[in-house]
Amino acid sequence: MKVPFLLCAAWLGFATPARAQASGPTPPAGTGTPGWEGHAAVLAGNVAFGALTGGVLQALKGGSFTDGLLRGALGGTMTYAAKRIVVQRFAGAGLLGREVNAVGVSIVRNAADGVPTFSRLFLPLGPLPVRASLTLAGGMHFQPRLDLTDAVWLAHGLFALGVHLDVGESFSSGAPVFQAAGRWLDDADHGMRGYAVSRAVFLGDPAFYPQSVIPPAEVVAHERVHVLQQDFVLTAWSDPLAGAALARVAAGRWVSRYVAVDALGWVPGMMSRLSFGADGQDHSPAELEARFLAGR
């Protein structure tokens, strides 16, 4: 694994989070790249991505590119730290890492909007399809909002045949985790061990896969990274864009107050497929980042 690819993985870490992790051997962390060098590249990529998001978006709104850049870099540093947390094996690592990531992405969004760094926090409420907008400037105000896309995928998992909600793993991961029972995750592709779509994780029955190839804990850790990648897309880009669009229509402000709309959730996957092809998703930036971090 080359450093340029790792850098791209972090910088474009949002691309194709819905791709499944294959059951083939995962290269050990740092294969071809020393571990410290790989982590330095991923850190630099996350910092750069947060910095550019904050700087460019604030400049487009008439603010200071430098201010947005510096504060966005701080947020990017936290998103890297969060990804390091979610791949750990202790109970609750996913939940803790997801909330740390949320603080980091909130910093990036505040930088992009030119408001004080910690004036607002956009926090997912664990595995529930609910996000809390916490305004800290001028007194604390708590506003729960339905994550519409997450609600759809949660309902799909609850009513789909052949999978069940793993409650314990869901709370530990901070996102809904569904486990297939007695079958492959996808009958059309026996290589699939798991995938994250939006911010829900689907896992195949471990009994159908060689335990010596990819440990189940590594599969879960891999998909948790994808969840954080999608959290960035929603909080930093999709939600602000949807809010601006809804503000132009009747009752739009009311909708954006109570509903989080992932308006751009489909774009990263489409861009990745155009760039890497349907059969090249294992080499996409998001996969490289998740594979490197989860494999450690």
Phi, psi and omega per residue, in radians:
M1 nan 2.124 -3.044
K2 -1.573 2.646 -3.122
V3 -1.037 -0.753 3.124
P4 -0.981 -0.667 3.116
F5 -1.168 -0.683 3.113
L6 -1.131 -0.672 3.129
L7 -1.120 -0.752 3.080
C8 -1.118 -0.636 -3.132
A9 -1.063 -0.715 3.131
A10 -1.304 -0.726 -3.065
W11 -1.206 -0.589 3.098
L12 -2.016 0.655 -3.009
G13 -1.143 -0.153 3.137
F14 -1.452 -0.232 -2.955
A15 -1.278 2.224 3.082
T16 0.988 0.891 3.066
P17 -1.171 -0.215 -3.122
A18 -1.468 -0.048 -3.113
R19 -1.224 2.416 3.141
A20 -1.357 2.675 3.006
Q21 -1.476 2.238 -3.102
A22 -1.292 2.837 -3.123
S23 -1.566 -0.070 3.120
G24 -1.190 2.936 -3.095
P25 -1.024 2.352 3.061
T26 -1.635 2.202 3.131
P27 -1.034 2.449 3.093
P28 -0.999 2.568 3.116
A29 -0.941 2.297 3.085
G30 1.512 0.143 3.097
T31 -1.059 2.040 -3.101
G32 1.462 -0.153 -3.111
T33 -2.535 2.155 3.079
P34 -0.952 2.521 -3.085
G35 -0.943 -0.774 -3.095
W36 -1.158 -0.610 -3.124
E37 -1.230 -0.688 3.099
G38 -1.107 -0.781 3.131
H39 -1.154 -0.614 3.086
A40 -1.096 -0.683 3.123
A41 -1.177 -0.757 3.135
V42 -1.147 -0.724 3.072
L43 -1.039 -0.848 -3.131
A44 -1.048 -0.674 3.136
G45 -1.155 -0.771 3.116
N46 -1.122 -0.695 3.103
V47 -1.105 -0.806 -3.130
A48 -1.099 -0.699 -3.110
F49 -1.161 -0.779 3.089
G50 -1.131 -0.698 -3.126
A51 -1.119 -0.798 -3.125
L52 -1.180 -0.664 3.092
T53 -1.072 -0.857 -3.140
G54 -1.147 -0.776 -3.073
G55 -1.200 -0.847 -3.085
V56 -1.170 -0.799 -3.101
L57 -1.160 -0.665 3.107
Q58 -1.185 -0.677 3.113
A59 -1.106 -0.685 3.124
L60 -1.128 -0.422 3.122
K61 -1.626 0.151 3.100
G62 1.563 0.167 -3.139
G63 -1.665 -2.796 -3.063
S64 -1.634 2.114 3.082
F65 -1.095 -0.727 -3.104
T66 -1.112 -0.762 3.120
D67 -1.075 -0.825 3.127
G68 -1.112 -0.651 -3.141
L69 -1.105 -0.844 -3.067
L70 -1.178 -0.782 -3.117
R71 -1.301 -0.561 3.042
G72 -1.113 -0.618 3.095
A73 -1.103 -0.672 3.082
L74 -1.073 -0.779 3.108
G75 -1.106 -0.694 3.104
G76 -1.101 -0.607 3.080
T77 -1.089 -0.699 3.139
M78 -1.224 -0.600 3.123
T79 -1.162 -0.615 3.060
Y80 -1.128 -0.814 3.128
A81 -1.028 -0.685 -3.138
A82 -1.118 -0.699 3.130
K83 -1.167 -0.573 3.061
R84 -1.159 -0.602 -3.119
I85 -1.247 -0.796 -3.003
V86 -1.149 -0.351 -3.136
V87 -1.556 -0.010 3.091
Q88 -1.266 2.873 -3.002
R89 -1.771 0.022 -3.118
F90 -1.409 2.702 -3.123
A91 -1.090 2.286 3.132
G92 1.551 0.045 -3.117
A93 -1.076 -0.701 -3.132
G94 -1.144 -0.757 3.133
L95 -1.116 -0.815 3.138
L96 -1.076 -0.825 -3.123
G97 -1.112 -0.644 -3.139
R98 -1.151 -0.647 3.131
E99 -1.275 -0.647 3.057
V100 -1.091 -0.738 3.094
N101 -1.054 -0.691 -3.139
A102 -1.084 -0.681 3.086
V103 -1.126 -0.748 3.123
G104 -1.074 -0.796 3.141
V105 -1.189 -0.584 3.076
S106 -1.081 -0.680 3.093
I107 -1.093 -0.762 3.116
V108 -1.066 -0.784 -3.127
R109 -1.158 -0.701 3.100
N110 -1.113 -0.672 3.078
A111 -1.103 -0.741 3.141
A112 -1.105 -0.611 -3.121
D113 -1.538 -0.109 3.120
G114 1.244 0.499 3.106
V115 -1.904 2.878 -3.117
P116 -0.916 2.576 -2.967
T117 -0.958 -0.758 -3.098
F118 -1.974 0.473 -3.103
S119 -1.289 -0.441 3.139
R120 -2.447 2.522 3.027
L121 -2.227 2.374 3.135
F122 -2.025 1.753 -2.926
L123 -2.007 2.212 2.985
P124 -1.272 2.448 -3.135
L125 -1.601 1.231 3.104
G126 1.004 -2.394 -3.092
P127 -1.362 -0.072 3.134
L128 -1.295 2.592 3.095
P129 -1.419 0.880 -3.082
V130 -2.330 2.407 3.081
R131 -2.124 2.459 -3.129
A132 -1.850 2.196 2.993
S133 -1.665 1.985 -3.075
L134 -1.938 1.907 3.135
T135 -1.655 2.156 -3.068
L136 -1.830 -0.343 -3.133
A137 -1.344 2.313 3.110
G138 1.195 0.591 -3.110
G139 1.745 2.614 -3.061
M140 -1.411 2.290 3.083
H141 -2.330 2.203 -3.083
F142 -1.908 2.166 -3.138
Q143 -2.262 1.834 3.064
P144 -1.276 2.528 -3.135
R145 -2.413 2.408 3.108
L146 -1.321 2.210 3.011
D147 -1.476 1.777 -2.972
L148 -1.081 -0.782 -3.121
T149 -1.128 -0.754 3.134
D150 -1.103 -0.661 3.135
A151 -1.100 -0.679 3.122
V152 -1.129 -0.792 -3.114
W153 -1.260 -0.537 3.055
L154 -1.132 -0.786 3.109
A155 -1.096 -0.701 3.108
H156 -1.047 -0.799 -3.141
G157 -1.147 -0.667 -3.108
L158 -1.200 -0.544 -3.060
F159 -1.883 -0.066 3.129
A160 -1.270 2.572 3.117
L161 -1.392 2.441 3.018
G162 1.549 0.009 3.068
V163 -2.309 2.666 3.089
H164 -2.377 2.689 3.133
L165 -1.319 2.150 3.056
D166 -1.564 1.698 -3.010
V167 -1.095 -0.810 -3.124
G168 -1.065 -0.833 3.136
E169 -1.169 -0.566 3.116
S170 -1.106 -0.787 3.121
F171 -1.214 -0.615 3.107
S172 -1.186 -0.637 -3.107
S173 -1.482 -0.321 -3.100
G174 1.315 0.258 3.137
A175 -2.660 2.643 3.139
P176 -1.107 2.280 -3.139
V177 -2.117 2.146 3.140
F178 -1.931 2.384 -3.081
Q179 -1.995 2.196 3.037
A180 -1.293 2.469 -3.100
A181 -2.015 2.126 3.018
G182 1.202 0.439 3.127
R183 -2.839 2.944 2.989
W184 -1.139 2.723 3.088
L185 -1.155 -0.699 -3.127
D186 -2.386 1.979 -3.081
D187 -1.111 -0.361 -3.124
A188 -1.429 -0.265 -3.109
D189 -2.545 1.676 -3.079
H190 -1.252 -0.001 3.110
G191 -1.502 -0.196 -3.049
M192 -1.322 2.190 3.042
R193 -1.722 -0.573 -3.127
G194 -3.073 2.823 3.041
Y195 -2.678 2.714 3.057
A196 -1.976 2.200 3.078
V197 -2.138 2.194 -2.928
S198 0.994 -2.090 -3.141
R199 -2.158 0.622 3.046
A200 -2.097 2.513 -3.079
V201 -2.003 2.333 3.092
F202 -2.099 2.267 -3.073
L203 -2.142 2.484 3.057
G204 -1.366 2.859 3.098
D205 -1.171 2.094 -3.105
P206 -1.007 -0.441 -3.115
A207 -1.141 -0.311 -3.096
F208 -1.612 -0.011 -3.071
Y209 -2.209 2.537 3.113
P210 -1.082 2.120 -3.094
Q211 -1.153 -0.434 -3.097
S212 -1.360 -0.191 -3.068
V213 -1.481 -1.104 3.102
I214 -2.307 1.998 3.107
P215 -1.048 2.469 3.128
P216 -0.934 -0.634 3.139
A217 -1.100 -0.585 3.120
E218 -1.246 -0.612 3.094
V219 -1.087 -0.806 3.126
V220 -1.079 -0.789 -3.140
A221 -1.059 -0.711 3.121
H222 -1.018 -0.831 -3.089
E223 -1.256 -0.493 3.073
R224 -1.083 -0.654 3.101
V225 -1.070 -0.704 3.118
H226 -1.107 -0.636 3.100
V227 -1.046 -0.765 3.127
L228 -1.153 -0.643 3.081
Q229 -1.050 -0.738 3.135
Q230 -1.263 -0.550 3.050
D231 -1.042 -0.685 3.120
F232 -1.089 -0.799 -3.130
V233 -1.018 -0.817 -3.082
L234 -1.141 -0.899 -3.020
T235 -1.265 -0.762 -3.027
A236 -1.427 -0.546 -3.025
W237 -2.129 -0.984 -2.991
S238 -1.098 -0.872 -3.073
D239 -1.091 -0.800 3.088
P240 -1.089 -0.689 3.135
L241 -1.140 -0.781 3.124
A242 -1.102 -0.698 3.119
G243 -1.090 -0.730 3.122
A244 -1.137 -0.673 -3.141
A245 -1.236 -0.737 -3.118
L246 -1.182 -0.494 -3.139
A247 -1.113 -0.282 -3.109
R248 -1.568 -0.109 -3.099
V249 -2.071 2.808 -3.136
A250 -1.100 2.366 3.133
A251 1.167 0.112 -3.118
G252 -1.128 -0.686 3.127
R253 -1.119 -0.632 3.111
W254 -1.138 -0.762 -3.126
V255 -1.088 -0.819 -3.102
S256 -1.186 -0.366 3.101
R257 -1.270 -0.574 -3.044
Y258 -1.953 -0.148 -3.079
V259 -2.318 2.310 3.022
A260 -1.690 2.128 -3.070
V261 -1.889 2.121 3.139
D262 -1.513 1.314 -3.021
A263 -1.181 -0.419 -3.076
L264 -1.966 0.171 -3.066
G265 -1.037 -0.487 -3.100
W266 -1.497 -0.309 -3.026
V267 -1.182 -0.825 -3.118
P268 -0.992 -0.766 3.134
G269 -1.104 -0.708 3.125
M270 -1.128 -0.747 3.123
M271 -1.079 -0.695 -3.125
S272 -1.176 -0.708 3.129
R273 -1.152 -0.642 3.088
L274 -1.161 -0.595 -3.086
S275 -1.430 -0.667 -2.995
F276 -2.003 -0.183 -3.120
G277 1.426 2.832 -3.092
A278 -1.115 -0.518 -3.094
D279 -1.692 0.034 -3.087
G280 -1.931 0.304 -3.038
Q281 -1.175 -0.433 3.118
D282 -1.140 -0.285 -3.138
H283 -1.827 0.159 3.138
S284 -1.258 2.759 -3.123
P285 -0.978 -0.736 -3.124
A286 -1.112 -0.705 3.128
E287 -1.159 -0.702 3.137
L288 -1.113 -0.725 3.120
E289 -1.128 -0.840 -3.112
A290 -1.121 -0.704 -3.118
R291 -1.159 -0.733 -3.123
F292 -1.142 -0.833 -3.084
L293 -1.201 -0.726 -3.103
A294 -1.251 -0.589 3.135
G295 -1.351 -0.465 3.130
R296 0.843 nan nan
